[in-house]
Amino acid sequence: MSQPPRRRQGVTVNLGRSEVTKLGVSRFSPHDAFHLIMSLTWTQFFAGAVTVYLLANLVFASVYSLGDHAINNATRFSDCFFFSVETMATVGYGSMSPGSVYGHCVATVEIITGMLTMAIITSLVFARFSKPTARILFSRVAVIAPYNGVPTLMLRVANQRQSYILEAAATLVLVRDEETADGHSLTRFHDLKLERSRSPMFALSWQIMHRIDESSPLHGVTTQDIRDGDMRLAVTLSGVDETFAAGITARHSYAHEDILFERRFVDIFSEGDHPRHLYVDLGRFHDHEAALAPDDEATA
């Protein structure tokens, strides 16, 4: 009976609903430590920091326990552990203290280690708090419907924060598999020209549109063509957050099953109590309907 194929080691990259593993590349490099820490969630970061702190104290407690009367009034391993915690935090309660030259030497090394560790953790926490992030909402699907008499690919994004994103720029790329004249299968990237690729002040929602005319790589394609060619869309949005005065980026991808024909997005704008007050219902942001009528104007 044949053995099931073993999962090959490498670096895995998520591409929307697909994932690709890069073989011949180590999963971790010491040069990538900062990048890895910055990419962790807050829960993973604090869990890792607590784990490192406890392991460090266990190591020093073991070193203390190897010495002969290294700590005064320490009778068991737990005393060594809690003395290590107090030493690393540079606090002492008077009941225990280094009892030999060996104990003083270990305590000195631990104090230096503790100060450096706290400095590193503090800087990492500050770096994570100060890193600007974007709260950009992308529609779950992209739709193709007539707009001004021309089939148009549309998707929409929304800024979920109160602040503006200045000089926002969007790019849209079509990814599809193609065969060369020699019979080789290649993944091609085609830039899709947008009706409007820039927004000087992005605050609400933005409908990103690409006209499928004779010059478009999507000209004449059908639902079956998109499925057979495993066509995907990749959209990126970048700009400057006015609060942080720093650049931010966001990205999203659409698989072939996320591209819908003859559908359009529902209107999410409504009037308020007076003419200058509008509502944007992001609860209906992903909703779409049959394209039975001319599409609404893009809203930005």
C-alpha positions in Angstrom: 0.0 0.0 0.0 1.5 3.3 -1.0 2.2 6.0 1.5 0.3 9.3 1.2 2.5 12.1 -0.1 4.2 14.0 2.7 3.6 17.7 2.9 6.7 19.3 1.5 8.4 22.0 3.6 8.7 25.6 2.4 7.2 29.0 2.7 3.5 29.1 2.0 1.9 32.3 0.5 -1.9 32.7 0.5 -3.2 34.0 -2.9 -6.9 34.6 -2.2 -8.5 31.2 -1.9 -5.4 29.4 -3.2 -2.0 28.9 -1.6 1.4 28.4 -3.1 4.4 26.9 -1.3 7.9 28.1 -2.2 10.2 25.1 -2.0 13.9 25.5 -1.3 13.3 28.5 1.0 13.7 28.2 4.8 10.6 29.0 6.8 12.5 31.3 9.2 15.6 33.3 9.0 17.1 35.4 11.9 17.0 38.4 9.6 13.2 38.0 9.4 12.6 38.0 13.2 11.3 41.6 13.2 9.1 41.1 10.2 7.6 37.9 11.8 6.9 39.7 15.1 5.3 42.7 13.4 3.0 40.3 11.4 1.7 38.5 14.5 -1.7 39.3 16.0 -1.8 41.0 19.4 -2.9 37.8 21.0 0.0 35.9 19.5 2.5 38.7 20.3 1.6 38.8 24.0 1.4 35.0 24.3 4.9 34.8 22.8 6.2 37.5 25.1 4.8 35.8 28.2 6.2 32.4 27.0 9.7 33.9 26.5 9.5 35.6 29.9 8.6 32.4 31.7 11.1 30.3 29.9 13.9 32.8 30.7 13.0 32.6 34.4 12.9 28.8 34.3 16.4 28.8 32.8 17.8 31.2 35.4 16.1 29.3 38.2 17.8 26.1 36.9 21.1 27.8 36.9 20.6 29.1 40.5 19.6 25.6 41.7 22.9 24.2 40.3 25.0 26.3 42.8 25.6 25.5 46.4 23.5 27.9 48.5 23.4 30.4 45.6 20.3 32.0 47.2 19.8 32.6 50.9 16.6 31.1 52.4 15.8 29.2 49.1 14.8 25.6 50.0 13.1 24.4 46.8 13.0 25.1 43.0 10.0 27.3 43.2 12.0 29.7 45.5 14.7 29.9 42.8 12.1 30.6 40.2 10.4 33.4 42.1 13.8 34.9 43.0 14.6 34.9 39.3 11.3 36.8 38.6 12.1 39.4 41.2 15.7 39.7 40.0 14.7 40.1 36.3 12.2 42.8 37.3 14.9 44.4 39.5 12.7 44.2 42.6 13.5 42.4 45.9 11.5 41.7 49.0 14.3 41.1 51.4 13.6 37.4 52.3 15.9 36.0 49.6 19.3 37.3 48.3 22.3 36.0 46.5 24.2 33.8 49.0 27.5 33.2 47.2 29.8 34.6 44.5 28.2 32.2 42.1 24.7 33.6 43.0 25.9 37.2 42.6 27.4 36.4 39.2 24.2 34.7 38.0 22.1 37.6 39.4 24.3 40.1 37.5 23.8 38.3 34.2 20.1 38.0 34.8 19.7 41.7 35.6 21.5 42.7 32.4 19.4 40.2 30.4 16.2 41.5 32.0 17.0 45.1 31.2 17.8 44.3 27.5 14.7 42.1 27.2 12.4 44.8 28.6 13.9 47.4 26.3 13.4 45.1 23.3 9.8 44.2 24.2 9.0 47.9 24.9 10.3 49.0 21.5 8.4 46.2 19.8 5.1 47.2 21.5 5.7 50.9 20.5 6.5 49.8 16.9 3.3 47.8 16.7 1.2 50.6 18.2 2.7 53.2 15.9 2.5 51.2 12.7 -0.3 52.8 10.6 -2.9 50.3 9.3 -5.8 50.7 6.9 -9.4 49.7 7.6 -10.5 49.2 4.1 -13.5 47.2 3.3 -13.6 45.4 -0.1 -16.7 44.0 -1.7 -16.9 40.2 -1.5 -17.6 39.9 -5.2 -16.8 41.8 -8.4 -19.7 42.3 -10.9 -19.9 42.8 -14.6 -22.9 44.8 -15.9 -23.6 47.4 -18.6 -22.6 50.9 -17.7 -23.3 53.7 -20.3 -24.0 50.9 -22.8 -20.6 49.2 -22.3 -20.0 46.1 -20.2 -18.1 47.2 -17.1 -16.3 45.3 -14.4 -17.0 46.9 -11.0 -16.0 46.3 -7.4 -16.2 48.7 -4.5 -14.1 49.7 -1.5 -15.0 51.7 1.6 -13.0 53.6 4.2 -14.2 52.4 7.6 -12.4 55.2 9.5 -13.5 58.8 10.1 -10.2 60.2 8.7 -9.4 60.7 5.1 -7.0 58.7 3.0 -5.2 61.3 0.9 -4.0 60.7 -2.6 -5.5 57.3 -2.7 -4.5 55.2 -5.7 -6.0 51.9 -6.9 -4.7 49.3 -9.3 -6.5 46.3 -10.7 -4.8 43.3 -12.3 -6.2 40.3 -14.2 -4.4 37.1 -13.5 -5.0 34.2 -15.8 -3.3 31.1 -17.2 -2.3 31.2 -20.8 -0.5 28.8 -23.1 2.4 29.9 -25.3 3.0 28.8 -28.9 5.4 26.2 -27.6 2.8 24.6 -25.4 4.0 26.0 -22.1 1.5 27.1 -19.5 2.2 30.5 -17.9 0.5 32.7 -15.5 0.0 36.2 -17.0 -0.7 39.5 -15.3 -2.7 42.1 -17.3 -3.2 45.6 -16.0 -6.8 46.7 -16.3 -7.3 50.4 -17.1 -9.6 52.0 -14.6 -12.2 54.7 -15.2 -10.7 56.5 -12.2 -7.6 55.2 -10.5 -7.0 58.1 -8.1 -9.0 59.8 -5.4 -7.5 62.9 -3.8 -9.6 62.5 -0.6 -11.0 59.0 0.0 -13.5 59.1 2.9 -16.6 57.1 2.0 -16.9 54.5 -0.7 -15.3 54.1 -4.1 -16.6 52.1 -7.0 -13.7 50.9 -9.0 -14.6 50.3 -12.7 -13.0 48.9 -15.8 -14.7 49.3 -19.2 -14.6 46.0 -21.1 -14.1 47.4 -24.6 -12.1 46.1 -27.5 -8.8 47.0 -25.8 -9.7 45.2 -22.6 -8.1 41.7 -21.8 -11.6 40.7 -20.7 -13.3 41.6 -24.0 -15.6 38.8 -25.2 -14.9 36.5 -22.2 -17.8 34.5 -20.7 -18.4 32.9 -17.4 -17.1 29.7 -18.7 -14.0 31.3 -20.1 -13.3 32.8 -16.6 -13.7 29.5 -15.0 -11.7 27.5 -17.5 -8.9 30.0 -17.5 -8.9 30.2 -13.7 -9.0 34.0 -14.0 -8.5 36.0 -10.9 -8.5 39.7 -10.0 -6.0 41.4 -7.6 -6.7 44.9 -6.4 -4.4 47.1 -4.3 -5.1 50.4 -2.7 -2.6 52.8 -1.3 -2.6 56.3 0.1 -1.6 58.5 3.0 -3.5 58.4 6.3 -4.0 62.0 7.3 -3.9 61.2 11.0 -0.6 59.4 10.9 0.8 61.3 7.9 2.1 57.9 6.8 1.6 55.6 3.8 -0.9 52.7 4.1 -1.8 49.9 1.7 -4.5 47.3 1.4 -5.1 44.5 -1.0 -7.7 41.9 -1.9 -8.2 39.2 -4.5 -11.1 37.7 -6.3 -11.3 34.1 -7.5 -13.1 33.2 -10.7 -16.3 32.3 -8.7 -16.3 35.8 -7.2 -16.8 37.4 -10.6 -20.5 37.7 -11.4 -22.1 38.5 -14.7 -25.2 40.6 -15.1 -25.2 41.8 -11.5 -24.8 45.3 -10.0 -24.3 46.6 -6.5 -27.2 48.0 -4.6 -27.3 51.6 -3.7 -26.0 52.2 -0.1 -26.5 56.0 0.0 -29.7 57.5 1.5 -30.7 61.1 2.5 -30.7 62.2 6.1 -32.8 64.7 8.0 -31.6 67.6 5.9 -30.1 67.8 2.4 -26.6 68.0 3.6 -26.8 64.9 5.7 -26.3 61.5 4.0 -26.2 57.9 5.3 -23.9 55.2 4.0 -25.2 51.8 4.9 -22.2 49.5 5.0 -24.4 46.7 6.2 -25.5 46.4 2.5 -22.1 47.0 1.1 -21.7 43.5 -0.3 -25.3 43.2 -1.6 -26.0 43.0 -5.3 -29.0 42.6 -7.6 -29.8 41.7 -11.2 -28.6 44.4 -13.7 -32.0 45.1 -15.2 -31.6 48.9 -15.3 -28.7 51.2 -16.2 -26.1 51.2 -13.5 -25.8 54.0 -10.9 -23.0 56.5 -11.2 -19.9 55.6 -9.3 -19.7 57.0 -5.8 -16.6 58.2 -4.2 
